[in-house]
């Protein structure tokens, strides 16, 4: 049973910028740069037949490519911080894409994500990090900037049942294009995208 989520990949040059933020925070377990991503919709552990339905349904998304960068940091958890993340620059197209994917998942009958969509790229997961230390880290490192890059596809990723932070596998990719007549190549009918192990 795959654990799935729709996401944006972070290109190598942008991930390199983000990786320079590693270090300087006690209790942080830093995410490997090859596992950086921005989750659009967490889908969760679903049966293989439903995973195939999701993979095919996401082919209906037809949106234009857009530009996105990063500016600033944040932390989840309040007085008990559990992760540090990079904040993408304001981007209406990102929210529109996320809303369309969430709508497709809703129409397939998947349980809604109880969390409000907060676009971010997790840089570190925290264990026993003090709020003061996290606040200091955010203050010292928070002025960084990653120039905008072109987002021209989103992906369906799977992850292993682990503590988090990868490894992640791209199961399907979906190019962003206004050209609705340009059909995406279909998955082979003889080999379902998600084979049971």
C-alpha positions in Angstrom: 0.0 0.0 0.0 1.8 3.2 -1.1 2.0 6.4 0.9 1.4 9.1 -1.6 1.5 12.9 -2.0 1.4 15.4 -4.8 4.4 17.7 -4.7 6.7 20.2 -6.5 10.3 19.2 -6.9 13.0 21.7 -6.0 15.6 22.1 -8.7 19.3 21.4 -7.9 20.4 25.0 -7.9 17.6 26.1 -5.5 18.2 23.0 -3.3 21.9 23.9 -3.1 20.9 27.4 -1.8 18.6 25.9 0.8 21.2 23.4 1.9 23.4 26.2 2.9 21.0 26.8 5.8 22.0 23.6 7.5 23.7 23.7 10.8 23.7 26.0 13.8 20.6 24.5 15.6 20.9 21.9 18.3 18.4 19.1 18.1 17.9 19.4 14.3 17.9 16.5 11.9 18.6 18.1 8.6 16.8 16.8 5.5 19.1 15.7 2.6 18.9 18.2 -0.2 17.8 15.5 -2.8 14.6 15.0 -0.6 13.6 18.7 -0.6 10.0 19.1 -2.0 6.9 21.2 -1.5 3.9 19.1 -0.7 0.7 20.2 -2.6 -1.6 17.5 -1.2 -0.8 14.7 1.2 -2.8 11.7 0.2 -1.6 9.0 2.6 -1.6 5.3 2.6 -4.1 4.1 0.0 -4.9 0.8 -1.8 -3.2 0.2 -5.1 -6.4 0.5 -7.2 -7.1 3.9 -5.6 -3.4 4.9 -6.2 -3.9 4.2 -9.9 -7.2 6.2 -9.9 -5.4 9.2 -8.4 -2.5 8.9 -10.8 -4.9 9.0 -13.8 -7.1 11.7 -12.4 -4.2 14.1 -11.9 -3.7 14.0 -15.7 -6.7 16.4 -15.9 -4.7 19.2 -14.4 -4.0 21.8 -17.1 -2.2 24.9 -15.6 0.5 27.1 -16.9 4.1 27.0 -15.7 5.0 29.6 -13.1 7.9 31.2 -11.3 8.6 30.5 -7.6 11.5 31.3 -5.3 12.1 31.3 -1.5 12.4 34.2 1.0 12.6 33.6 4.7 12.2 30.8 7.2 9.5 29.6 9.6 9.0 26.9 12.2 6.0 24.7 13.0 5.1 23.7 16.6 5.0 27.0 18.5 6.3 26.4 22.0 7.3 22.9 21.1 8.9 23.4 17.7 9.1 20.3 15.6 10.4 21.5 12.2 12.0 24.4 10.4 11.1 25.3 6.8 11.7 27.6 3.9 8.9 29.9 2.8 8.2 30.2 -0.9 7.7 33.7 -2.4 4.1 34.8 -2.9 2.7 32.9 -5.9 -1.1 32.8 -6.7 -0.5 30.1 -9.3 0.9 27.8 -6.6 -2.3 28.1 -4.6 -4.5 27.6 -7.7 -2.6 24.4 -8.6 -2.9 23.1 -5.0 -6.7 23.9 -5.0 -7.2 22.0 -8.2 -5.3 18.9 -7.0 -7.2 19.0 -3.7 -10.5 19.2 -5.6 -9.6 16.2 -7.7 -8.8 14.2 -4.5 -12.1 15.3 -2.9 -14.0 14.1 -6.0 -12.3 10.8 -5.8 -13.7 10.4 -2.2 -10.4 10.8 -0.4 -10.5 12.1 3.1 -9.7 15.9 3.2 -6.4 17.0 4.7 -7.4 18.5 8.1 -4.5 21.0 7.9 -4.7 24.3 6.1 -2.4 24.4 3.1 0.8 26.2 4.2 3.3 26.0 1.4 6.8 25.2 2.7 9.9 23.1 2.2 11.0 21.3 5.3 14.7 21.8 6.0 15.0 20.0 9.4 12.9 18.0 11.8 13.5 19.0 15.4 13.8 17.0 18.6 14.1 18.7 22.0 15.0 22.0 20.3 14.2 25.0 22.6 11.9 27.7 21.3 14.7 30.2 22.1 17.3 28.4 20.0 14.8 28.1 17.1 13.9 31.8 17.3 17.6 32.7 17.3 18.2 30.4 14.3 15.3 32.0 12.4 16.6 35.5 13.3 20.1 34.8 12.1 19.3 32.9 9.0 15.9 34.3 8.1 17.1 37.0 5.6 18.2 34.5 2.9 16.8 34.6 -0.6 16.5 32.0 -3.4 15.9 33.6 -6.9 12.8 32.5 -8.7 12.9 29.4 -10.8 10.4 28.0 -13.3 8.0 25.4 -12.1 6.9 23.4 -15.2 5.6 20.2 -13.6 4.3 18.6 -10.5 4.7 15.0 -9.4 3.1 12.2 -7.5 5.6 10.9 -4.9 5.6 7.9 -2.6 7.5 7.5 0.6 8.4 4.7 2.9 6.7 4.3 6.3 9.6 5.9 8.2 10.4 8.8 10.6 10.1 11.2 7.7 12.5 13.0 5.5 12.8 10.5 2.7 13.7 8.6 0.7 11.0 9.7 -1.8 10.3 8.2 -5.2 8.6 10.0 -8.1 5.8 7.7 -9.3 4.3 10.0 -12.0 5.0 13.4 -13.3 2.6 15.9 -14.8 3.8 18.8 -17.1 2.2 22.1 -16.6 0.7 23.5 -19.8 -2.3 25.5 -20.9 -2.4 23.4 -24.0 -5.3 21.1 -23.1 -5.0 19.4 -26.5 -1.5 18.1 -25.6 -2.3 14.8 -24.0 0.2 13.3 -21.6 1.4 9.8 -22.5 -0.8 7.3 -20.7 0.7 4.7 -18.4 1.1 1.3 -19.9 -2.2 -0.7 -19.6 -0.3 -3.9 -19.1 1.7 -2.6 -16.1 -0.3 -0.7 -13.5 1.6 2.3 -12.0 1.4 0.8 -8.5 2.2 -2.9 -8.4 1.6 -4.8 -5.1 4.7 -6.2 -3.6 
